[in-house]
Amino acid sequence: MILKNHVVAACSVFVFIFCFIVSWWIIAGLIPPLSPSAKAEEVAAFYQGNQLRIQIGIALAMSSVAYIIPMASALGYQLRRIEDSKPMLANAQLACATATFAIVTAALIIWSVAAYRPDRPIEITYLLNDLAWIGFTMPVSGIVVWMLCVGLSVFSDKASNPIFPR
């Protein structure tokens, strides 16, 4: 039963990826992003013309982000097995996953706020759009550190039967 739980938790990353891409990209239409040189009127027009689409897509994307946590938890359990009594990398990867969850969730909330009242002054919608995109893309270092922790842990496994075969 425990192994089944770990497999389901590990596979939750596929649910996250699929649901996030469909909801954020296809439904909300946030990919491709508006041009950084777009004027406030263009950005506001995008949110005004796609309000329901953005709200539905962002709500579904928000639901999918939760699937990062079970995947990171299952991964952390396996990394703890590698590191034995000193699971520093396992703990660091879980912290990075949690930070990623929080950052993505915050950006989704900001996009949702931008779409919630598209009749507000266009400068505010413009600001919210920029804040969401910059907040979503700039903290990529946490994801890099997350993957470095996983990679270092996997490659440090010197067991004759490694947990993650190479």
Solvent accessible surface area in square Angstrom, and as a share of the most:
residue,aa,sasa,rsa
1,M,170,0.76
2,I,122,0.62
3,L,134,0.67
4,K,131,0.55
5,N,79,0.40
6,H,33,0.15
7,V,79,0.45
8,V,95,0.55
9,A,20,0.16
10,A,45,0.35
11,C,60,0.36
12,S,9,0.06
13,V,35,0.20
14,F,135,0.56
15,V,62,0.36
16,F,36,0.15
17,I,81,0.41
18,F,138,0.57
19,C,47,0.28
20,F,18,0.08
21,I,75,0.38
22,V,43,0.25
23,S,2,0.01
24,W,23,0.08
25,W,123,0.43
26,I,110,0.56
27,I,50,0.25
28,A,0,0.00
29,G,13,0.12
30,L,5,0.03
31,I,44,0.22
32,P,112,0.70
33,P,67,0.42
34,L,52,0.26
35,S,61,0.39
36,P,141,0.88
37,S,89,0.57
38,A,8,0.06
39,K,127,0.54
40,A,17,0.13
41,E,108,0.48
42,E,95,0.42
43,V,3,0.01
44,A,1,0.01
45,A,56,0.43
46,F,39,0.16
47,Y,0,0.00
48,Q,89,0.39
49,G,65,0.62
50,N,37,0.19
51,Q,58,0.26
52,L,123,0.61
53,R,108,0.40
54,I,0,0.00
55,Q,50,0.22
56,I,80,0.41
57,G,0,0.00
58,I,3,0.01
59,A,60,0.46
60,L,86,0.43
61,A,0,0.00
62,M,59,0.26
63,S,71,0.46
64,S,3,0.02
65,V,0,0.00
66,A,52,0.41
67,Y,86,0.33
68,I,6,0.03
69,I,65,0.33
70,P,47,0.29
71,M,25,0.11
72,A,0,0.00
73,S,57,0.37
74,A,8,0.06
75,L,29,0.15
76,G,0,0.00
77,Y,97,0.37
78,Q,33,0.15
79,L,0,0.00
80,R,83,0.30
81,R,135,0.49
82,I,29,0.15
83,E,33,0.15
84,D,115,0.59
85,S,91,0.59
86,K,159,0.67
87,P,32,0.20
88,M,128,0.57
89,L,28,0.14
90,A,0,0.00
91,N,78,0.40
92,A,27,0.21
93,Q,0,0.00
94,L,55,0.27
95,A,63,0.49
96,C,19,0.11
97,A,0,0.00
98,T,69,0.40
99,A,45,0.35
100,T,12,0.07
101,F,64,0.27
102,A,55,0.43
103,I,55,0.28
104,V,15,0.09
105,T,27,0.16
106,A,49,0.38
107,A,2,0.02
108,L,0,0.00
109,I,85,0.43
110,I,37,0.19
111,W,0,0.00
112,S,39,0.25
113,V,62,0.36
114,A,0,0.00
115,A,0,0.00
116,Y,127,0.48
117,R,135,0.49
118,P,16,0.10
119,D,124,0.64
120,R,44,0.16
121,P,82,0.52
122,I,48,0.25
123,E,110,0.49
124,I,78,0.40
125,T,0,0.00
126,Y,71,0.27
127,L,112,0.56
128,L,26,0.13
129,N,8,0.04
130,D,56,0.29
131,L,91,0.45
132,A,0,0.00
133,W,35,0.12
134,I,102,0.52
135,G,29,0.28
136,F,48,0.20
137,T,72,0.42
138,M,139,0.62
139,P,42,0.27
140,V,85,0.49
141,S,74,0.48
142,G,22,0.21
143,I,73,0.37
144,V,77,0.44
145,V,67,0.39
146,W,13,0.05
147,M,98,0.44
148,L,104,0.52
149,C,9,0.05
150,V,24,0.14
151,G,26,0.25
152,L,107,0.53
153,S,0,0.00
154,V,21,0.12
155,F,130,0.54
156,S,59,0.38
157,D,11,0.06
158,K,171,0.73
159,A,58,0.45
160,S,124,0.80
161,N,128,0.66
162,P,31,0.19
163,I,47,0.24
164,F,62,0.26
165,P,110,0.69
166,R,150,0.55
